[in-house]
Every structure is written in C-alpha cells, then in structure tokens.
Amino acid sequence: MCDHKNIYLPHLATIEEIIDETPDVRTLRLVFQDEDVRENFTFRSGQFAEYSAFGAGESTFCIASSPTRKGYIECCFRSVGRVTEALRGLEAGDTIGVRGPYGNSFPIEEFYGRNLLFVTGGIALPPLRTLIWNCLDQRDKFGDITIVYGARSEADLVYKRELREWEERSDVKLVKTVDPGGNGPEWDGKVGFVPTILDEAAPSAENTVAMVCGPPVMIKFTLPVLEKLGFSDDAIYTTLENRMKCGLGKCGRCNVGNVYVCKDGPVFTARQVKAMPQEF
C-alpha cells in the first residue's frame, strides 16, 4: 500500500489491456505510472479500490487480480451508469485514477491446510477470482479446491478463458451452470440455479471453508444449502459492496446499522451478516 498525504488524491494508472468479458462487462489491466508506486503497491485478496474516469467521477470495485501477480492490478465492471460508461469509453494507453486499497480481506493464512469451496454467480466472480488465483498460486498450502459458478446464460459467464483453464486443471473441481433456458447447443455444463447445483454437488463441509459472492437472492438461497451440508456460520465468508462510495467511512452511504461496509468489511462471515439489521 502506498499513502498520499491527501487521502482523496488518486494514483495515476495507465490502461495496459482491455478485455471484454461479456457484451457489458469489461476488465481493465492497470499499471501505475509512478515507478515507486508500481513497485511498492500492495494489497490483500478481498480489498477494493476507487477507480476514477476524470471528469465523470469514480466508482468502487474490488481489485480482481491476485496480489501474487506483480506489476499490475485489474478491475472488472459492468456498464450501468455515468462513471462506468466513461470508464468503458477509455482505450488502452489512457489514464485513470486509482485510490486504495481499502477495507479488510479474506484471512487466507487461516485457510492453510483446509479445503476451499467457492460459490458465486455472474459478475460476482471477480471478488472471488482474486482469492482463487491467490490460492492456486500457493496450491500446496490448501486441500481440495471446488468452484461452483453460474450465470443467467453462457454469454453472461465472465473470465471464460480462465474457466477453461480451471476446468482443465487436475487439482481444481469446477462446476459451472447456467439458468434454465440460458444454455445453447454447445453448452457442456449444468443447467440450474446455483443453490440447486450446489446442493446436487454436495461438497463436504469437513475441514472446508466456503466463500460465497453473488446477487442477494443467490446468497439468500445458498446459505441454507451450506447449512444443510454442515457448514457453520463462521466457516462461510462473503464479500459485500453495499452502496460503497467514498471508501473511507466518511459519506455514510454504506452503513448498515453501526457497520460500515467499507471500513468493517467488505469481507464478513455469515455470522456477521446475519447479525446485521434487517434493512440490509
């Protein structure tokens, strides 16, 4: 992590590469322009940053790349508003601003020697992708790794190239699925909603930590499945990006009761999420 005296002043980064994941989801690979920042910027899986399109504003996304991959960071976003449309309008070689990293992280050291289960859907894969690659780059420190990933349709699956890579690895079990009606004639995965497919796969909860990230409705129906499989609330982690704006706990946009998602999270256990007010 590199500190500015002005906490609102972003680092300048050059867009090194643009990858279109789906028709409306894009990945930007960013390289910091300042050599000192580029060499010393550090973060942990689960942390997020503020990305600015100058003249349009800034948006909050997770850092989607792994801290084991040096020299760049990546963000992934869907074009849904003024700032993301402005970010989408930029080209390779253009400059954007990056503030961060902010928030807490997945306690990866506590996962050493344990099996890992990742359950995610759609555009919620990027917040777990950073941890997946972090663990795969230290593969000998973990037991079995299972990834259950789904989307509305084949076209909505992000990181398709990496899904193929994970599918071909002998040390990863990937279960991919699309919603009913979202499959084409070439589809070789499951058809069904993520909680249903997770229930069918029935991964063992013994010595296993589960990471869940997805739309609220997916999480709502996934947690009971994990409970049925024997996972305790302390063995289930999720990452939230609930209305985060400033990233510093100043604007109050992301508070849920007395919890500030940007400062107290965005990574929480299921036990912590269940203790939050019903307004969440």
Backbone bond lengths (Angstrom), bond angles and torsions (degrees), N, CA, C in turn:
res aa  C-N    CA-C-N  psi(-1)  N-CA   C-N-CA  omega(-1)  CA-C   N-CA-C  phi
1 M - - - 1.456 - - 1.522 109.66 -
2 C 1.324 116.04 139.12 1.457 120.76 179.02 1.514 108.78 -119.65
3 D 1.340 117.77 132.00 1.458 121.70 -174.03 1.523 110.80 -102.52
4 H 1.341 114.87 138.65 1.451 122.45 168.03 1.523 107.58 -98.39
5 K 1.340 117.96 154.64 1.460 120.17 169.72 1.521 109.36 -66.81
6 N 1.308 118.04 -37.26 1.466 122.89 176.00 1.525 108.16 -92.91
7 I 1.345 116.94 111.11 1.465 120.41 -174.45 1.526 112.69 -67.25
8 Y 1.337 116.69 -15.17 1.466 119.56 -179.35 1.524 112.64 -97.14
9 L 1.316 117.23 -1.36 1.465 121.17 -177.52 1.519 109.84 -87.03
10 P 1.338 118.33 117.93 1.466 119.94 -177.70 1.517 112.64 -80.99
11 H 1.323 115.24 156.66 1.453 121.20 167.82 1.530 107.52 -76.82
12 L 1.316 116.79 147.81 1.458 120.93 176.87 1.524 109.34 -89.91
13 A 1.312 115.66 135.20 1.465 120.61 -179.52 1.519 109.55 -135.10
14 T 1.312 115.68 145.05 1.464 122.33 177.79 1.522 109.46 -97.28
15 I 1.323 116.37 136.20 1.463 120.72 174.71 1.525 107.91 -74.53
16 E 1.317 116.16 109.60 1.465 121.22 -177.40 1.530 111.17 -85.28
17 E 1.330 116.09 -35.18 1.469 119.94 -176.81 1.518 109.60 -151.98
18 I 1.322 116.12 145.42 1.467 123.13 176.31 1.519 108.23 -120.89
19 I 1.333 115.70 129.13 1.466 120.85 178.91 1.507 108.70 -125.89
20 D 1.320 117.24 119.88 1.458 121.61 176.15 1.522 108.58 -84.74
21 E 1.334 116.28 110.38 1.457 122.06 -178.43 1.528 111.27 -78.52
22 T 1.342 116.24 -42.67 1.462 124.11 177.12 1.520 106.06 -141.85
23 P 1.327 119.25 177.84 1.467 119.57 178.49 1.524 114.29 -57.56
24 D 1.344 118.61 -25.35 1.464 119.71 -178.82 1.528 114.10 -126.25
25 V 1.321 117.68 10.98 1.468 121.60 178.56 1.525 108.74 -121.94
26 R 1.323 115.34 131.39 1.467 120.79 -174.50 1.525 110.66 -133.12
27 T 1.317 115.67 142.75 1.459 122.76 173.19 1.524 109.32 -106.70
28 L 1.338 115.94 135.03 1.462 121.75 173.89 1.521 108.75 -114.47
29 R 1.314 116.47 127.19 1.464 121.07 171.08 1.517 107.09 -95.67
30 L 1.333 116.61 125.80 1.456 122.17 -170.74 1.523 110.78 -119.96
31 V 1.328 116.04 138.74 1.461 122.60 176.65 1.525 107.82 -122.55
32 F 1.328 116.68 124.65 1.463 120.01 -179.88 1.517 110.22 -65.79
33 Q 1.325 115.27 139.01 1.451 120.33 -176.48 1.521 112.34 -77.56
34 D 1.328 117.54 -32.82 1.453 121.71 178.57 1.535 108.98 -79.09
35 E 1.310 116.32 123.91 1.471 120.34 -175.13 1.521 112.00 -60.94
36 D 1.331 117.25 -38.77 1.455 120.65 -179.73 1.531 110.73 -65.41
37 V 1.308 116.37 -42.82 1.470 120.34 177.55 1.521 109.69 -64.24
38 R 1.325 116.33 -43.65 1.463 121.05 -178.53 1.532 111.43 -59.68
39 E 1.307 116.98 -38.31 1.461 120.84 -176.81 1.532 112.98 -82.50
40 N 1.337 117.34 -26.56 1.466 119.82 -171.63 1.523 114.76 -112.91
41 F 1.323 118.05 -4.79 1.466 120.45 179.86 1.534 109.43 -67.24
42 T 1.309 116.22 124.99 1.460 121.25 179.16 1.519 109.43 -130.86
43 F 1.313 115.84 155.82 1.460 121.59 176.63 1.514 108.03 -157.33
44 R 1.325 116.39 171.71 1.455 122.43 177.45 1.522 109.60 -121.06
45 S 1.308 116.65 151.64 1.466 120.49 -179.63 1.528 110.13 -59.89
46 G 1.323 115.02 126.74 1.452 121.44 -178.35 1.517 112.34 113.19
47 Q 1.338 117.11 -20.65 1.451 119.55 179.30 1.531 110.92 -75.83
48 F 1.330 115.22 162.27 1.464 120.44 -177.78 1.520 109.98 -128.45
49 A 1.324 115.26 173.52 1.460 121.31 178.49 1.519 109.45 -142.30
50 E 1.316 114.64 167.50 1.466 122.26 174.34 1.522 107.28 -105.61
51 Y 1.328 116.15 126.33 1.468 121.94 -176.99 1.519 108.63 -114.37
52 S 1.326 116.96 125.91 1.464 119.98 -174.25 1.512 112.68 -115.75
53 A 1.345 113.82 134.94 1.461 122.33 168.23 1.516 105.05 -100.11
54 F 1.305 117.29 110.91 1.463 120.74 -171.40 1.529 110.69 -60.11
55 G 1.336 114.17 130.10 1.457 120.71 -177.75 1.506 113.36 94.63
56 A 1.346 116.71 -14.27 1.468 120.20 -178.55 1.524 112.24 -116.44
57 G 1.335 117.27 -28.01 1.454 119.83 -178.56 1.516 111.26 124.02
58 E 1.341 116.50 -165.46 1.455 121.11 -179.44 1.515 110.80 -134.28
59 S 1.331 115.18 153.96 1.457 122.28 179.70 1.519 109.14 -128.98
60 T 1.328 115.33 156.50 1.458 122.52 -177.48 1.514 110.44 -101.73
61 F 1.327 117.21 122.92 1.467 122.66 172.89 1.522 108.51 -137.49
62 C 1.317 115.46 157.18 1.458 119.38 172.37 1.529 109.08 -66.33
63 I 1.325 115.78 161.60 1.462 120.66 167.28 1.525 105.22 -85.40
64 A 1.322 116.35 110.16 1.466 121.23 -168.55 1.522 113.63 -84.74
65 S 1.318 117.62 -17.12 1.461 120.03 178.66 1.528 109.67 -85.07
66 S 1.313 116.19 169.51 1.465 120.71 -178.04 1.520 110.65 -92.56
67 P 1.338 117.42 143.54 1.469 119.43 175.96 1.525 113.08 -64.71
68 T 1.327 117.41 -11.37 1.464 120.36 175.90 1.519 111.57 -78.13
69 R 1.324 117.55 -14.74 1.464 121.63 179.79 1.532 107.94 -98.66
70 K 1.299 117.52 110.06 1.461 122.12 -171.16 1.531 112.13 -93.08
71 G 1.332 114.54 158.52 1.457 121.19 172.89 1.512 115.24 93.31
72 Y 1.327 118.08 -9.73 1.457 120.90 -179.84 1.526 108.61 -158.92
73 I 1.326 115.60 166.05 1.460 121.82 167.15 1.523 107.45 -131.89
74 E 1.321 116.65 161.47 1.462 121.10 178.50 1.509 110.11 -129.78
75 C 1.320 115.18 146.65 1.455 121.75 170.50 1.519 108.04 -127.93
76 C 1.322 115.70 155.59 1.463 121.41 -178.35 1.516 107.25 -136.15
77 F 1.326 117.87 132.39 1.461 119.98 -175.00 1.518 111.42 -148.99
78 R 1.322 114.43 157.39 1.461 122.31 173.49 1.520 108.29 -102.29
79 S 1.318 117.47 139.15 1.465 121.86 178.98 1.527 109.01 -77.02
80 V 1.340 115.55 106.44 1.465 119.55 -176.29 1.520 113.01 -133.17
81 G 1.314 118.98 -5.41 1.460 120.33 -176.98 1.508 111.97 -160.50
82 R 1.326 115.03 -169.94 1.465 121.42 -173.62 1.530 112.51 -60.07
83 V 1.330 117.30 -48.09 1.463 119.81 -176.33 1.530 111.20 -70.29
84 T 1.323 116.81 -45.64 1.465 118.47 -179.17 1.529 111.32 -66.58
85 E 1.318 117.23 -32.65 1.472 119.38 175.03 1.524 110.00 -65.94
86 A 1.343 116.63 -38.53 1.466 119.91 177.79 1.522 110.60 -66.89
87 L 1.336 117.28 -40.92 1.455 120.06 177.14 1.528 110.73 -63.14
88 R 1.318 115.01 -38.61 1.467 119.19 179.71 1.526 111.43 -67.13
89 G 1.309 116.40 -26.07 1.462 120.05 -179.45 1.518 113.93 -78.65
90 L 1.327 117.37 -8.50 1.465 120.57 179.60 1.523 110.67 -79.14
91 E 1.317 115.78 159.56 1.457 121.77 -177.81 1.524 110.57 -121.28
92 A 1.308 116.35 165.86 1.463 120.76 175.15 1.522 109.32 -56.62
93 G 1.331 115.90 133.24 1.462 120.72 -176.90 1.510 113.16 99.64
94 D 1.330 117.76 -17.23 1.460 121.45 178.48 1.523 110.39 -76.30
95 T 1.337 114.72 164.19 1.462 121.95 -177.38 1.519 111.11 -107.80
96 I 1.327 116.28 136.87 1.454 121.12 170.88 1.529 107.84 -129.25
97 G 1.335 116.36 170.09 1.451 121.58 177.50 1.522 110.88 -104.17
98 V 1.325 116.42 146.13 1.468 121.48 178.81 1.523 108.65 -133.56
99 R 1.334 116.73 122.64 1.462 122.14 171.41 1.521 108.64 -110.64
100 G 1.312 115.92 140.06 1.450 118.42 177.55 1.520 110.82 138.63
101 P 1.333 116.95 -168.37 1.461 127.23 2.32 1.523 111.89 -79.87
102 Y 1.329 115.48 156.11 1.449 121.85 -179.17 1.523 110.43 -126.70
103 G 1.332 114.93 162.57 1.458 121.09 173.20 1.520 113.56 84.16
104 N 1.324 113.51 178.38 1.462 119.41 177.88 1.525 109.90 -88.21
105 S 1.321 117.73 -163.52 1.460 119.70 -173.73 1.519 109.89 -152.09
106 F 1.317 115.68 171.35 1.462 120.29 173.35 1.530 108.72 -70.25
107 P 1.330 118.16 133.10 1.472 120.60 -179.42 1.527 110.75 -78.33
108 I 1.312 116.53 70.11 1.461 121.81 -169.60 1.522 112.47 -59.10
109 E 1.332 117.69 -32.31 1.458 119.49 -179.68 1.533 111.18 -63.80
110 E 1.336 116.45 -29.19 1.463 120.26 178.50 1.530 111.90 -73.82
111 F 1.329 116.64 -13.14 1.465 121.06 -179.12 1.527 112.67 -90.91
112 Y 1.335 117.13 -8.52 1.465 119.58 -177.85 1.536 109.76 -56.97
113 G 1.328 115.19 133.64 1.460 120.89 178.69 1.514 114.56 82.30
114 R 1.321 117.75 1.85 1.459 120.89 -177.65 1.529 110.62 -111.51
115 N 1.333 116.06 160.97 1.457 121.37 172.76 1.521 108.57 -79.80
116 L 1.323 115.80 150.87 1.455 120.80 -177.51 1.522 110.37 -123.14
117 L 1.336 115.51 135.69 1.459 122.21 176.13 1.517 108.24 -125.14
118 F 1.338 116.13 122.20 1.457 121.92 177.01 1.529 108.66 -110.04
119 V 1.335 116.63 126.59 1.462 121.70 -179.75 1.523 107.64 -126.60
120 T 1.320 116.85 119.45 1.458 119.08 -173.80 1.514 111.61 -154.50
121 G 1.333 115.58 164.65 1.457 120.39 -178.80 1.515 112.61 -143.23
122 G 1.316 117.08 139.26 1.461 123.45 172.59 1.510 114.35 57.32
123 I 1.343 115.51 -130.42 1.458 122.01 -176.77 1.527 111.52 -73.71
124 A 1.338 117.64 -0.82 1.473 120.87 178.39 1.524 112.61 -84.26
125 L 1.318 118.70 0.52 1.461 120.17 175.71 1.531 112.57 -68.20
126 P 1.340 120.82 -39.96 1.472 119.72 -177.86 1.521 115.06 -52.42
127 P 1.360 120.89 -42.44 1.466 118.84 179.31 1.523 113.73 -63.80
128 L 1.343 118.00 -21.77 1.460 120.91 176.38 1.521 111.96 -97.59
129 R 1.311 116.85 -22.62 1.468 120.01 179.47 1.517 111.43 -58.28
130 T 1.335 117.67 -39.55 1.463 120.34 177.99 1.516 111.44 -57.93
131 L 1.334 117.12 -39.80 1.461 121.04 -179.90 1.524 111.15 -77.21
132 I 1.337 116.75 -37.19 1.471 119.65 178.65 1.519 110.72 -58.51
133 W 1.339 116.89 -49.86 1.466 119.74 -179.48 1.524 111.20 -68.77
134 N 1.333 116.89 -34.38 1.456 120.41 176.78 1.526 110.11 -58.52
135 C 1.333 115.93 -42.62 1.464 120.74 179.68 1.528 111.90 -74.24
136 L 1.327 117.43 -40.15 1.466 119.94 179.46 1.528 111.28 -65.80
137 D 1.332 117.07 -30.88 1.462 120.11 178.11 1.532 112.10 -75.86
138 Q 1.341 116.21 -8.90 1.471 122.00 173.81 1.528 107.99 -127.98
139 R 1.321 116.06 46.01 1.467 121.22 -166.16 1.523 113.55 -56.17
140 D 1.316 117.95 -31.67 1.460 120.04 -175.82 1.527 113.36 -71.47
141 K 1.317 117.95 -8.93 1.463 121.15 -177.80 1.533 112.94 -90.72
142 F 1.339 117.09 -2.96 1.458 120.43 -174.64 1.521 111.06 -129.08
143 G 1.327 115.11 159.93 1.456 120.87 175.90 1.512 110.59 -83.96
144 D 1.319 117.29 -135.38 1.458 121.90 179.36 1.531 110.55 -67.03
145 I 1.328 116.23 143.81 1.458 121.58 175.86 1.527 108.30 -122.84
146 T 1.329 115.56 120.98 1.462 121.97 179.90 1.527 108.86 -122.28
147 I 1.325 116.21 133.32 1.468 122.28 178.60 1.523 108.68 -121.76
148 V 1.321 116.86 121.32 1.463 122.21 174.32 1.527 106.47 -111.80
149 Y 1.327 116.19 114.10 1.469 120.91 -173.96 1.519 110.26 -133.38
150 G 1.325 115.44 132.55 1.462 119.55 179.67 1.520 111.99 -138.26
151 A 1.330 114.83 164.49 1.460 121.63 177.13 1.523 108.33 -151.89
152 R 1.315 115.60 171.36 1.470 119.41 -178.74 1.526 111.11 -62.66
153 S 1.320 116.60 -37.10 1.463 120.92 -178.40 1.513 109.34 -151.26
154 E 1.328 116.13 171.40 1.467 120.36 176.26 1.517 111.33 -56.54
155 A 1.327 116.33 -40.37 1.463 121.12 -177.38 1.515 112.21 -64.54
156 D 1.336 117.46 -24.72 1.462 121.37 -176.43 1.529 113.49 -88.88
157 L 1.318 118.32 -2.31 1.462 121.12 176.59 1.530 109.61 -72.27
158 V 1.316 117.30 126.94 1.466 119.90 177.67 1.527 109.49 -95.93
159 Y 1.319 115.87 163.51 1.468 122.83 -178.92 1.529 112.35 53.47
160 K 1.316 115.81 46.51 1.474 119.77 -177.12 1.523 112.32 -58.30
161 R 1.316 117.12 -37.33 1.467 120.63 -179.69 1.526 110.47 -65.13
162 E 1.323 116.48 -35.80 1.458 119.88 -179.68 1.528 111.11 -78.11
163 L 1.304 117.02 -32.17 1.466 119.67 174.59 1.525 109.71 -59.63
164 R 1.332 116.38 -41.68 1.473 119.61 177.96 1.520 110.58 -63.33
165 E 1.323 115.90 -40.44 1.469 119.61 -179.95 1.522 111.10 -65.11
166 W 1.328 117.01 -44.72 1.462 120.02 179.06 1.523 111.12 -64.21
167 E 1.341 115.17 -36.60 1.459 120.25 -179.54 1.529 111.42 -64.03
168 E 1.317 115.74 -32.54 1.463 120.53 -177.04 1.527 113.15 -85.20
169 R 1.321 116.97 -12.42 1.466 120.02 -179.11 1.526 110.15 -77.21
170 S 1.310 115.65 139.97 1.462 120.18 179.18 1.520 112.38 -81.50
171 D 1.348 116.82 -14.54 1.456 120.32 -177.14 1.528 112.93 -103.85
172 V 1.337 116.53 15.63 1.465 122.40 176.78 1.522 108.88 -135.63
173 K 1.327 116.57 137.45 1.456 120.30 172.09 1.525 107.80 -107.44
174 L 1.333 116.77 113.29 1.458 121.97 178.80 1.520 109.65 -106.78
175 V 1.326 115.57 125.93 1.463 121.83 173.80 1.522 106.36 -117.22
176 K 1.326 116.90 110.51 1.451 120.28 -179.51 1.521 109.31 -110.59
177 T 1.332 115.91 147.32 1.456 120.40 -176.41 1.522 110.23 -147.75
178 V 1.307 116.53 157.04 1.462 122.76 172.32 1.522 108.04 -127.83
179 D 1.315 115.67 156.16 1.459 120.03 179.57 1.523 110.51 -63.24
180 P 1.314 118.04 154.04 1.466 120.39 176.05 1.528 111.28 -52.23
181 G 1.324 115.81 129.06 1.458 121.23 -177.81 1.514 113.55 90.72
182 G 1.349 117.07 -6.97 1.459 119.75 -177.66 1.511 113.66 -95.16
183 N 1.335 117.24 3.03 1.464 120.59 -177.78 1.512 111.90 -100.76
184 G 1.323 115.56 146.40 1.454 121.73 175.36 1.511 110.23 -105.59
185 P 1.333 117.69 -177.56 1.474 121.62 -176.69 1.523 113.68 -64.73
186 E 1.335 118.09 -22.94 1.465 121.49 -178.51 1.525 112.80 -92.54
187 W 1.321 117.54 -2.19 1.462 120.71 -174.58 1.527 110.77 -67.11
188 D 1.350 116.31 130.64 1.453 120.79 -177.03 1.525 112.63 -116.81
189 G 1.339 116.68 12.52 1.453 120.35 -179.86 1.517 112.16 -105.50
190 K 1.324 115.28 -163.06 1.456 121.89 178.93 1.526 110.61 -81.50
191 V 1.309 115.81 163.22 1.463 122.11 173.10 1.528 107.26 -126.22
192 G 1.315 116.45 118.09 1.454 121.04 -178.26 1.516 110.26 155.44
193 F 1.316 116.47 165.26 1.454 120.80 -179.83 1.531 110.37 -75.04
194 V 1.314 116.49 150.20 1.468 121.91 -172.92 1.530 112.90 -53.04
195 P 1.345 120.40 -48.17 1.467 118.50 -179.54 1.526 113.04 -59.18
196 T 1.341 116.92 -38.18 1.463 120.97 179.26 1.520 111.22 -65.80
197 I 1.328 116.30 -44.27 1.465 120.96 -179.62 1.527 110.47 -67.08
198 L 1.325 116.91 -36.57 1.465 120.62 176.40 1.522 110.24 -62.61
199 D 1.316 116.75 -43.17 1.464 121.59 178.95 1.524 110.56 -61.49
200 E 1.327 116.65 -40.16 1.465 120.80 179.22 1.531 110.98 -67.98
201 A 1.331 117.07 -40.28 1.464 120.93 -179.45 1.523 111.14 -68.37
202 A 1.327 116.96 -32.68 1.471 124.36 175.10 1.528 113.33 46.81
203 P 1.333 118.93 57.37 1.464 120.00 177.31 1.530 110.61 -65.01
204 S 1.304 116.63 146.42 1.457 121.32 -178.33 1.526 110.49 -70.41
205 A 1.328 115.33 140.17 1.463 120.99 177.49 1.518 112.16 -87.22
206 E 1.321 117.11 -8.05 1.459 120.45 -176.41 1.526 111.04 -66.32
207 N 1.312 115.81 121.84 1.465 122.72 179.24 1.530 111.61 54.91
208 T 1.337 116.55 35.75 1.465 121.16 -175.55 1.525 110.57 -123.76
209 V 1.327 115.53 140.41 1.456 122.90 173.58 1.531 107.45 -110.58
210 A 1.342 116.15 134.41 1.463 120.88 -179.45 1.522 110.06 -109.47
211 M 1.324 116.10 135.10 1.456 123.26 174.10 1.524 107.98 -115.29
212 V 1.336 117.01 125.04 1.458 122.23 -175.13 1.520 109.27 -124.60
213 C 1.313 116.92 130.44 1.463 121.00 176.03 1.520 108.73 -150.03
214 G 1.324 116.06 131.00 1.456 119.61 -179.11 1.511 110.62 175.95
215 P 1.326 117.20 -173.40 1.451 120.53 175.66 1.525 109.96 -59.41
216 P 1.344 118.39 151.05 1.462 120.81 -178.82 1.523 113.79 -51.35
217 V 1.329 117.28 -39.14 1.471 119.27 -178.53 1.521 110.88 -66.73
218 M 1.338 117.28 -34.97 1.461 119.82 177.71 1.520 110.86 -67.04
219 I 1.334 116.16 -44.65 1.465 120.09 179.11 1.527 110.03 -62.69
220 K 1.341 116.92 -41.16 1.461 121.83 -178.79 1.522 111.37 -56.40
221 F 1.328 117.10 -41.57 1.462 120.23 -176.65 1.536 112.64 -92.30
222 T 1.338 117.12 -12.46 1.460 120.29 178.39 1.521 111.77 -82.92
223 L 1.315 117.91 -38.67 1.468 120.66 -177.47 1.535 112.60 -58.14
224 P 1.350 119.85 -43.37 1.466 118.52 176.78 1.527 113.27 -63.19
225 V 1.340 117.28 -31.99 1.467 120.00 177.29 1.519 109.94 -65.84
226 L 1.326 116.30 -44.12 1.461 119.99 178.85 1.528 110.80 -63.77
227 E 1.322 116.43 -39.10 1.468 120.30 176.99 1.529 110.30 -62.42
228 K 1.333 116.39 -42.52 1.466 121.29 177.73 1.527 111.17 -61.43
229 L 1.342 116.76 -35.31 1.461 121.16 -179.30 1.529 112.45 -77.77
230 G 1.321 116.43 -8.36 1.460 119.47 176.49 1.507 116.20 105.78
231 F 1.325 118.50 8.32 1.463 121.34 178.98 1.527 110.23 -78.91
232 S 1.314 116.26 132.99 1.462 120.03 174.77 1.522 109.20 -82.72
233 D 1.338 116.30 160.56 1.463 120.26 -179.21 1.525 111.67 -62.90
234 D 1.326 117.99 -26.41 1.465 120.83 -179.98 1.525 112.43 -81.36
235 A 1.337 116.96 -9.97 1.465 120.90 178.98 1.525 111.20 -102.61
236 I 1.333 116.64 10.09 1.460 122.02 179.05 1.521 108.60 -120.17
237 Y 1.328 116.30 125.50 1.464 121.63 179.06 1.526 109.26 -118.00
238 T 1.331 115.08 146.92 1.456 119.91 172.90 1.521 107.85 -138.71
239 T 1.310 116.46 162.75 1.461 121.10 177.60 1.521 108.46 -126.79
240 L 1.317 115.70 131.30 1.462 122.67 -174.24 1.526 110.20 -113.15
241 E 1.318 115.11 149.07 1.464 119.73 172.12 1.519 107.44 -129.63
242 N 1.327 114.80 46.91 1.455 122.29 -171.34 1.528 113.13 -69.60
243 R 1.317 116.82 98.85 1.462 123.08 172.20 1.524 113.39 58.80
244 M 1.334 118.12 22.17 1.463 119.13 -178.78 1.526 110.84 -65.82
245 K 1.321 115.54 140.51 1.458 120.10 -178.61 1.530 111.67 -131.51
246 C 1.360 117.16 -64.77 1.466 118.95 -174.11 1.524 112.69 -82.89
247 G 1.331 117.16 -27.46 1.454 121.05 -179.65 1.511 114.31 82.56
248 L 1.331 117.11 -2.41 1.459 121.07 -172.55 1.522 113.53 -122.52
249 G 1.321 118.04 5.24 1.453 120.55 -178.79 1.516 113.69 73.73
250 K 1.329 117.40 19.68 1.463 121.46 -177.58 1.535 112.84 -95.14
251 C 1.328 116.81 -35.52 1.473 119.42 -170.95 1.521 113.07 -87.47
252 G 1.325 118.31 -20.37 1.458 121.03 178.88 1.512 115.18 75.84
253 R 1.306 117.94 9.76 1.463 120.96 -177.51 1.519 112.52 -69.82
254 C 1.332 117.21 -31.00 1.458 120.04 -170.03 1.522 113.63 -104.21
255 N 1.334 118.23 5.97 1.456 117.93 -175.97 1.526 111.45 -72.18
256 V 1.322 115.20 140.19 1.456 123.64 174.83 1.524 105.10 -124.48
257 G 1.329 116.97 100.58 1.450 119.76 -170.51 1.521 108.00 65.08
258 N 1.335 117.23 -125.97 1.466 120.44 178.34 1.527 112.63 -96.53
259 V 1.327 116.66 11.06 1.465 121.74 179.94 1.525 109.86 -98.81
260 Y 1.332 116.07 129.49 1.461 121.29 172.46 1.526 107.03 -103.50
261 V 1.333 116.10 115.99 1.460 120.13 -176.52 1.523 110.96 -58.75
262 C 1.348 117.08 -37.22 1.465 120.05 -175.71 1.522 112.70 -71.72
263 K 1.343 117.64 -30.72 1.459 120.82 -176.71 1.526 112.34 -100.75
264 D 1.326 117.41 -40.54 1.462 121.65 -179.32 1.524 111.47 -86.46
265 G 1.304 117.44 -19.58 1.450 124.19 178.48 1.518 109.00 -121.80
266 P 1.333 117.01 -150.91 1.472 126.74 13.53 1.525 115.38 -85.04
267 V 1.362 117.83 -1.10 1.461 120.55 -178.37 1.530 109.14 -91.68
268 F 1.339 115.91 125.78 1.459 121.94 179.10 1.526 109.31 -135.20
269 T 1.327 115.86 154.87 1.459 119.38 169.86 1.521 108.48 -82.93
270 A 1.325 115.97 163.11 1.457 120.04 176.93 1.522 110.72 -59.65
271 R 1.322 116.82 -35.24 1.461 120.24 178.25 1.525 110.84 -61.28
272 Q 1.331 117.12 -42.16 1.455 120.73 179.20 1.528 111.69 -67.18
273 V 1.333 116.54 -39.66 1.469 120.07 179.59 1.526 110.62 -64.67
274 K 1.328 116.54 -41.98 1.463 120.08 -179.37 1.522 112.46 -65.83
275 A 1.330 117.07 -23.18 1.468 121.03 179.01 1.516 112.67 -83.14
276 M 1.342 117.32 -9.08 1.464 120.30 179.89 1.522 109.96 -73.77
277 P 1.347 117.20 154.62 1.462 120.57 179.54 1.516 112.64 -58.05
278 Q 1.321 116.00 153.57 1.450 120.98 -178.19 1.511 113.93 -61.78
279 E 1.350 116.23 -19.45 1.462 119.46 179.53 1.507 111.90 -59.47
280 F 1.365 116.15 -25.41 1.455 119.83 179.47 1.520 110.19 -71.45
